[in-house]
Amino acid sequence: VDASLWSMPLWAPDCAEAVWAVVAQGRAGCYHAAGADRLPLIEFARQVARVFGYDERLVQPASERFLAQFARRPRDTSFITTKMCEELGVRPVGTREGLEAMQRTPHGLRAELRT
């Protein structure tokens, strides 16, 4: 995993909720859909390992030499989600919450978090 990349992982049901809110509310324009937490991808991978019962020590940063063979990527792909939250009323769950919902249910149903 590239330890220098940052992102805001978005739980798929939250993405669907944001898209549906745009349609249902008749909105137009650009809405950045992203998760509640900004974190390095290596930390995201370690959270996945923890939640799903794997040894997080197995998640190691990849060497620059290894990564050089792939297309360059922006170091930070996080977004400002203020418009999504305020105009659409969509409040994405945190990374760990989304992973735990995925782990508990076959499809990570949103209703699982609300109970």
Secondary structure as the mmCIF struct_conf table of DSSP 4:
data_model
#
loop_
_struct_conf.conf_type_id
_struct_conf.id
_struct_conf.beg_label_comp_id
_struct_conf.beg_label_asym_id
_struct_conf.beg_label_seq_id
_struct_conf.end_label_comp_id
_struct_conf.end_label_asym_id
_struct_conf.end_label_seq_id
TURN_TY1_P TURN_TY1_P1 ALA A 3 SER A 4
STRN STRN1 TRP A 6 SER A 7
HELX_RH_AL_P HELX_RH_AL_P1 ALA A 12 ALA A 24
TURN_TY1_P TURN_TY1_P2 GLN A 25 GLY A 26
BEND BEND1 GLY A 29 GLY A 29
BEND BEND2 ALA A 36 ALA A 36
STRN STRN2 LEU A 39 PRO A 40
HELX_RH_AL_P HELX_RH_AL_P2 LEU A 41 VAL A 51
TURN_TY1_P TURN_TY1_P3 PHE A 52 GLY A 53
HELX_RH_3T_P HELX_RH_3T_P1 GLU A 56 LEU A 58
HELX_LH_PP_P HELX_LH_PP_P1 PRO A 61 SER A 63
HELX_RH_AL_P HELX_RH_AL_P3 GLU A 64 LEU A 67
TURN_TY1_P TURN_TY1_P4 ALA A 68 GLN A 69
BEND BEND3 PHE A 70 PHE A 70
HELX_LH_PP_P HELX_LH_PP_P2 ALA A 71 ARG A 72
BEND BEND4 ARG A 75 ARG A 75
STRN STRN3 ASP A 76 ASP A 76
HELX_RH_AL_P HELX_RH_AL_P4 THR A 82 LEU A 88
HELX_LH_PP_P HELX_LH_PP_P3 PRO A 92 GLY A 94
HELX_RH_AL_P HELX_RH_AL_P5 THR A 95 ARG A 104
BEND BEND5 THR A 105 THR A 105
TURN_TY1_P TURN_TY1_P5 PRO A 106 HIS A 107
HELX_RH_AL_P HELX_RH_AL_P6 ARG A 110 ARG A 114
#
